[in-house]
Amino acid sequence: MIYRFRVILDNDTDDDVFRDLEISETGTLEDLHNIITQSFGFDGTEMASFYISDDRWEQGEEISLFDLSDDNSARLMSETVINDVVHEISPKLIYVYDFFSMWTFFVELAEIVEPSQGVTYPNIMFVKGQVPDDAPQKLFEAEDFDDDFDEFEDDLDIDDYENLDFDENWN
């Protein structure tokens, strides 16, 4: 079967920027990563991750392009088949490309269709909008932060070097 995805750039402007893509359900998330980067004009050399998402677009489990964990436990795009993480019940992913610029995309399964004869997959079906030169800046609202946070609640005296539990001559 062929999965049709709509990949939408998360930007705070009135300009819609999205791509409609087709890919085999048995392709990997690395294959999806490659077609996304190509369709938006990126070179594909930066770090990237998919995050399994729910209906409210909340970020869940991370699936990385490379394993940067200390214990080699990261779930990898190259080892994750698309239909293992995306299906009718769970159709949404968040995709982040280039962790310095934080290009963020909403990836949603639009439909599942039979393969068409003469079409090579993955396939770019539709392109809307121009990608800006720089990643859109995220504007955070006051409700995004915990009002109960108190940086001094641990009652540590930072001038009391004897009881701070670290070696000040570590190097």
N, C-alpha and C positions, 0 to 999 in steps of 0.2 A: 504494500500500500504506500501511497505518497501522502506525506504530511504537508499541508500548506500553512505557513506561518505568516503572521503580520509582525514585523519588527519595527517598533516605534522609538525614535530618539526622545528621551526624556528632556524636554527643554521648556523653559518658562516663557516662550514667545507664542504669538498667535500663528506662527508658521508651522504647519504639519510637515514632519519629516519622517517618512516610513518607507519600508520595502516589503513587498509580498514575495515570499520565497517558497519554493517547493524542494523537498528532499525526501529520500527514501526513509521509511520508518526504521529500517535496519542500519542506517548510517549512524555515525557516532556524534557526540556533541562536539568533537573536534571538527568534524565535517561541517556541522552547523556554524561553528565559530568561523571557519574559513569562508563560507559563503556570506556570512554577515559582514566580515571585515572587507571582503571584496566589493560587496554591493554598496557599502558606505564609503569606499575609497580609502580605507586604511591599508597599511602595508602588512599588517598581521604579525608584526614582530614584538609587540608589547604583551605584557602579562594580561591575562583575562580570566574571568570566572563566570560560570553560570550559577544562579541560585534558584533552587526550587521555590516557587512562590504559591501563595494561596489566593483566594478571590479578592482580597484587599491589597494585593501586591506587597505583602510583607515578605521580607527576605528570610529564606529558610536555609537548608543545607547547601553548602558550597561544593561545586564541582570545578576543579582548577585545570588550567592548561598544563601547569607544571607542579610537581610536588615540592613545596618549599617547607614542609613540616619537618620537625626534628626527628620524628619516628617513622617517616615514610608512610603515613596513614591517610594521606589526602586522597579523596576520590578524584580520578582523572578523567578529563574529557575523552581522551583517546581510548579509554577502557569502558566508557559508558554509552550504551546504545540508546538512541533517542526514545524509542518506545518503552524503555525501562523507566523513564522519568516523566515523559509527557504522554498524555492520553486524554480521552474525553472527560474523565473524572478530575484530572489534574492538568489543565491545559496551559498553565502559565509558568514562565521563567523570567528572571531578571538577568540581564547580561551586562557585565561591566568590563570595559576594554580600557587598558592603559591606566593603571592605578595612580599615576601622577595627575593625569587630566580628568580621570573619572567619567569617561563617556559611559552613560547609563542608558540601557535600552529595555523596553518592555517587549517580551517575546510571547506571543499568544498563538496557540494552535487554532486556526480558523476552520479547517475542515480536513477530512481524510478522504482521499479519492483514489480511484484506480489509476495506474500509470497510463500515460498517453503514448501511443506509438510515435516514434520519431523524435521524442523529447529526451534530452540527456539531463540527468539529475545529478547534482542539485541544479536548480533553475531559478533565475530571477524573473518573476512574472510581471512585477509592476514597481515603478519608482516614483515617489512623490517627494518633492522638496529637495533643497540643497543643504548639505551638511555645512554648518558654520565653520569658520577657520579654527575656532577654539571651542572646547567643550563648554556647554552651558554651566554657569555657576549655580550651585544649589543655594537657595535662600531658605534658611531655617526659621521657623516660627517659634514663638515662646513656648507653645505647647509641646514642641519636640524635645524639651529638656525637663529634667526632673527638678521641680521647685524645692524639693527637700534636701538637695545636695548641700553639704557643708564641708568645705575643704579642711576645716579645723576640728571636725568632730572626733578625730582619733586621739586628741589630747596629748599629742607628742610635742615635746619641747625640742625644736630643731637646734637649739643652742646647747643642749645637753648631750655632748658627744659620747660620753661614757655609756649611756644607755640606749643608743640608737641601733645596735645590733648590725653594724657593718664595719668593715675594715677600711678606715680612711686612707691607709697606705697600700691599697690593693694593687697598684702597678709598680 
